[in-house]
Amino acid sequence: MYKIAIIGLGPRGLSVFDRIIAHARNDASATPLELHVFDGKEFGPGCHTTDQGAHLLVNTVACQMTQFSDDTVRGGGPLLYGPAFADWLSSKSGSAADAQPGHVDIDRNGYYSRALFGDYLRWCFEYVKKLAPLHVTIYLHNYSTVEDLEWKGDGWQVSYDGQGYPADFVFLTTGHARKIPNDAETDLTRKVEAGRERNPRLQLVLEPYPIRNAVSGVTERDTVAIEGMGLTTCDLVAQLTSARGGVFEPCGKTEPEGRLRYRPSGKEPRILLYARSGLPLTARAVNQKGVFGQYKAKFLTLAKVEEMRAATPGGQLDFQAQIMPLLWCDMQFSYYFSYLHQRHDRLTALVFSNEFLAAENFEARQALIDKHVPRRDQLSWDAMVNPIPARALQSRRQYDDWLRSFMWRDFEQAMLGNLNSPIKSACDVLRDVRDVIRSAIDFAGLTEQSHRWVLSEFLPIMNRLAVGPPKERIAQWLALIDAGVMRADFGPGARSVYDEQGSSFVVHSHWSGESAPANVLVRARAALPGPLEDKSPLMRKMLRHGIVKPFMNGSFHPGGITVDRNMNVVGANGAVQESLWALGTLVEGCKFYTFVLPRPGANSTTMVDAGRAVGRMMEAIAQRRKRTREAQLGAAVAFTPAEAPAPAEPVHSLDVWPQQGAQRIAVEQPATV
């Protein structure tokens, strides 16, 4: 009997669970496995909790999310077929409990609530659990937060509520963590608490999730300043407006298609949005690629990355010098194909594409572009990175006018789609070639300086261009601005300070003398703390025991703990721990962009990593079984009949491992010694 522990059963833990069951179903030797699953919440959803409001959306279209492997996943182990999210939605399994069995019409390119996706993940767990063969016994430790993990000489011990559970193999998939406040945040918190004596409405929110808790104390009398204009802010704005009874309505035939007006409920606070860039994320375009359509890199290919790495002394790449030029070529290729297809015809676009691929260098490609595309319509990286013209910065009023126009043009481009809009087609390349970008970055694949640049400069730009909200969010923000409920006109470089004398926050804009007070400040950042900043008792104890160590690229700590390419955890002494694995946001730093949901037909990194880790475990189990059989065979030869021990009584595994608070959900045959 081999004992396996999965600590954390959100989407990443569920992938590991799926792979273990798939391997067990294909195990001809029917090796007995005892699988212990630990999670502080319900099994499956992770951060997609099923009790959150329907106004909080998943940021991916329904048809491009799944929790199951498919034939494109390489090295993931045996397949275990199951429905992708959209298939689940459209089946009787995904419909309401009181709905009639049969097909349900859905928008496969629509954006659904995180709560509904959490229902899907919970269903996936139950589905996979029922597929477990008889030689697998599963124990559920839900609503139990693991507090410690220790090596006890011959195996691991997982502990919570004073009870220890031994394990031969452990998978760490704990997901998103809470961050320990730094000195500046602690000092600000202290000042705000003192300021409440003069201003009882003063509030500081450093942890925006769960959203409903973060702003539950905010009323219509408050002014809320939100730092950041990304996806977390989209959630916060929705929670403060439509979740409070406000209604977005179509403007009617006199306004452009998609334009909305907002009818307030009267319960909204005044909302101030500001960010370092002064810009919101751009909208996701209408999906025209279906389930499996992805741009296939022509320049920044996996083979090219490996070729450059082999030719680079030390093997570490420079992202700006070696990766960006190729990535830019792919973005240009996609942009100009779409542009010429829309302005002329498909044949013109195909002929241009052939010539673009055959061009020998940058100069030749630029000459080709100049021949076919007016300068004003050419793709510009500088314009994408900083689209704010100088005239817009002459005053706050001019910036406000420009920003509204910019957001509406972005919405219109999103309406065209991710193939028909040249700019959205180019931006979508950043999503579609993300696995190649990962291959350049993962496991210290970049120089230290380049790694720093990617996370501080490139990543925010990539997020703004390619990982934005559904287009409807942009239309809603414009409606809120028009209704006077929200402001976002503070410009680039805006910041907030705490005014101790006035006991309020003050948002300072790009323009001297232009500022606005607020009594509530929300830092709209979803925390991805490194191990040294992680609040959880488990992480702190693992650090103390030397079980994990922060990942370092030279002197730079980008986040996460250290793992090898098989996802085995590397201890503080530098030794690879062959029976301990970590996946997901725990290793964000050693790996890049670990929080992306699996996509059907895309050889998902999530599935590959989980399959590789579980495959290693099954190899280790096979090797242990072989050694045990050899030892037993040697012992049998050494014994004489008089020395042979008397047969033992059958022993049930439940007696071997007391299960306090665990639910035993699979029945096994009694083991015989």
Buried (B, 14 or more C-beta within 10 A) or exposed (E): BBBBBBBBBBBBBBBBBBBBBBBBBEBEEEBBBBBBBBBBBBBBBBBBBBEBBEBBBBBBBBBBBBBBBBEBBEEBBBEBEBBBBBBBBBBEBBBEEEEEEEEBEBEBBBBBBBBBBBBBBBBBBEBBBEBBBEBBBBBBBBEBBBBBBBBEEEBBBBBBEEBBBBBBBBBBBBBBBBBBBEEEBEEBEEBBEEBEEEEEBBBBBBBBBBBBEBBEEBEEEBBBBBBBBBBBBBBBBBBBBBBBEBEBEEBEEEEEEBBBBBEBBEBBBBBBBBBEBBBBBBBBBBBBBEBEBBBEBBBBBBEBBEEBBEEEEEEBBBBBEBBBEBBBBBBBBBBBBBBBBBEEEEEBBEEBBEBBEEBEEEEEBEEBBEEBBEEEEBBEBEEBBBBBEEEBBEBBEBBBEBBBEBBBEBBBBBBBBBBBBBBBBBBBBBBBBBBBBBBBBBBBBBBBBBBBBBBEEBBBBBBBBBBBBBBBBBBBBBBBBBBEBBBBBBBBEBBBEBEEEEBBBBBBBBBEEBBBBBBBBBBBBBBBBBBEBBBBEBBBBBBEBEBBBBBBBEEBBBBBBBBBEBBBBBBBEEEEBBBBBBBBBBBBBBBBBBBBBBBBBBBBBBBBBBBBBBBBBBEBBEEEEEEEEEEEEEEEEEEEEEEEEEEEEEEEBBEEBEBEEBEBBBEBEEEEE
